């Protein structure tokens, strides 16, 4: 009998062993089958059925229980690629934890995932998953953690997801495309500690039942389209520390019951439509560090914050707060950032504020503050921004402000400040924006301002300043905007103004400046030029006709004479821009035509501007070059240059030459590339291939050979092609690749550029050694360079000094609109704006989107998708931490200036890739924002 029992026990154990082995084999086969479907198997090299690693329990990212059944599959940041369709979920009946975050997975979440009945942790965040959530997710009733954030999942939130998963403690669905309302069933998740559904497209109100989540520590519903009031039931969440409801359309008052949430550390309510007063009880919070109330319709007095708590950040800007400044702020030494601008606050600046050793940002602009600038501000040594513009502040500018060595922005404009501008301000070596306009300052402009080597914006307008503009001012070579209007400045405009980097505004109007207008101004790429209401004499330099960046000019009320510059922009400008001068002439309404000897055309012919002469040849068409000649030869050639004449538009052969034998240059290019052999190809795009050509005289060129479709005739495409040439020759931006000319002969078309030796930005970032040379400062400068160019960003080249240059101004547009290749105009995959998929309409905002993607690529070191980061998730301002985005091949930026530069780039890039084109900024706004950091 004993023997029989032993035999039965042995048989049972053997059966269990066989069953376990069969299960292990089945799980291993399922994983290997899925491995075969992923695109990048680098992280799965140990997944093999052979040798020592044959057991899946030894595979990377896999854990097992005592019986050998797989319990955990953890492969975060593996960048696998592929999808989950081939994952056999039903094979893993012991699985309790699945983490495939940042694996670059796409496609839908299969409904078979509902078979993982023992699963407690599911993390599929930061992928590119799409489609709707499968209803079978509600079968995973043991889940305590569900992370699906930072994907492209859409559809409405299924109420069953909340009614069945009552064990959930952590729920993250942020940065997706969920629509509809938040189901009231969310109140059934009574164990929830963290709730994040931010940055979706949810609408409707916040359900009152959310007050049932009494264990909640953090709630993030920001970045949606939620409306209605904040429910009073929020007061039940007494464990709440993080409260993020910003960037919605919430209305009504801040509920008084919020004062019951005494453990709150961070409150973000900005950018809503909240009204009424702030509950005074907020002043009693002992742990409050951040309070964001900006951009609402709140009124009444500010709360007495920082009385009990170590407040660090306090913003209440763009509201209707009244009364005096809260007295508790004076001794709040923990403050780091304060924004209270654009309210109706009163009080005295020198009485209501103390010394803040940690403060780095203070904006009190556009209120009703009085008093004077206290010398104690000079003790806030970490200040980087100080704005008190638009108040009623009097007194003088204290010399103590010169101690603020890290100050970057100082705006004291629109006040009643008097007396002299202290020369000590020249010691503010970090300053890049100085605005003292609309005050009562007198005396001369101090020469010490010329020491501000980083200064980009200077506004001293509407004061009582006199004397000449100091010569030292022209040493501020990085100036972007210079506004000195509405003063009593005299003397002349120095030719050294051409040394500046002005690309925004030059406004010297309403002064007493005399003498000629220096032609060096034509070197500037300014958009707004105002020299009106002075006593300037002589002629407007004809070279001004070449200022293609201008959008507004005003030369009125001077003593000018002679022709109005002969360019389309000047001739279409309002006549008032030239009115009330001595004797100006030209084809502008209200002005006499000029004498033929003084015509703009004749004057322009005398210009030494390098233009291109087009001719017709019976055999070959060529193009090119100007800068190829040695300096001595170039000097002689320039004196012979004539203006552009475009001819032969209907000819089969067209070439462009500048005092050079085009046929010879063409033959040199063909010979240098051995008939455009592939070994000389250095790049390829949608519209053609680029070749490196080294000419006999030693000059290296980049020659772009344009693709031609079958049946294309020169007559059909010449007009578009010539328009491209006109565009390329008109571009005068320092960050555009220099264009030398073109060649068109029958079906063959070429564009010739300066060769940027270092090659493409993509190749540099993909090369570990070269990428390491691109430190954060260089990367920030590259992004700023790209933004400055305001052009297409598909082909970005770097010269040997790591300066960014742009080429290819939409050459694909020479394709016929009805051609099958018309989609080439959409640009490079991964960089095109989403709206092109359904509108095929190119706008400026498409380029803005592309710029945003590229800017992120410069910071990350790869296209975001290569790291499993969806562009949709990056739209959020807080969804991905900055440190998670930085190129790991470089040490993190250490100094504060570089950190701010990188942060500004990421911030602007995120706004550029907004799915809604109307919410994207313009490139000019982006460029100016980056220049302010």
Secondary structure, DSSP 8 states (H G I E B T S, - for coil): -HHHHHHHHHHHHHHHHHHHHHHHHHHHHHHHHHHTT-S--GGGTT--SSGGGGSGGGSTTEEE-TTS-EEEEE-TT----SBSTT--GGG-TT--EEE-TTS--EE---GGGGG-TT--EEE--SSEEEEE--GGGGG-TT-SEEE--SSEEEEE--HHHHHH-TT-SEEE--SSEEEE---GGGGG-TT-SEEE--SSEE-S---GGGGG-TT--EEE--SS--EE---GGGGG-TT--EEE--SSEEEE---GGGGG-TT--EEE--SSEEEE---GGGGG-SS--EEE--SSEEEE----TTSSS---EEE--SSEE-SB--GGGTT-TT--EEE--SS--EEEHHHH----TT--EEE--SSEEESB--GGGGG-TT-SEEE--SS--BS---GGGGG-TT--EEE--SS--EE---GGGGG-TT--EEE--SSEEEE---GGGGG-TT--EEE--SSEEEEE--GGGGG-TT-SEEE--SSEEESB--GGGGGS---SEEE--SS--EEE--GGGGG---SEEE--SSEEEE---GGGGG-TT-SEEE--SSEEEEE---SHHHHTS-GGGT-SSSEEESSSTTS----GGG-HHHHHHT------EEE--SS------STTS-HHHHHHHHTT----B---TTSSEEEEESSS-HHHHHHHHHHHTTTT-GGGEEEEETTEEEEEEE-TTS-EEEEEEE---TT--HHHHHHHHHHHHHHHHH---TTB--EEEEEEETTEEEEEEE--TTEEHHHHHHSHHHHHHS-HHHHHHHHHHHHHH-S--SEEEE-TT--EEEE--SGGGGS-TTSGGGGGGG-STTTS-TTHHHH----HHHHHHHHHHHHHHHHHSS-GGGGT--HHHHTSSSSS-HHHHS-TTS----SHHHHHHHHHHHHHHHHHT-SSGGGS--HHHHHHHHHT-
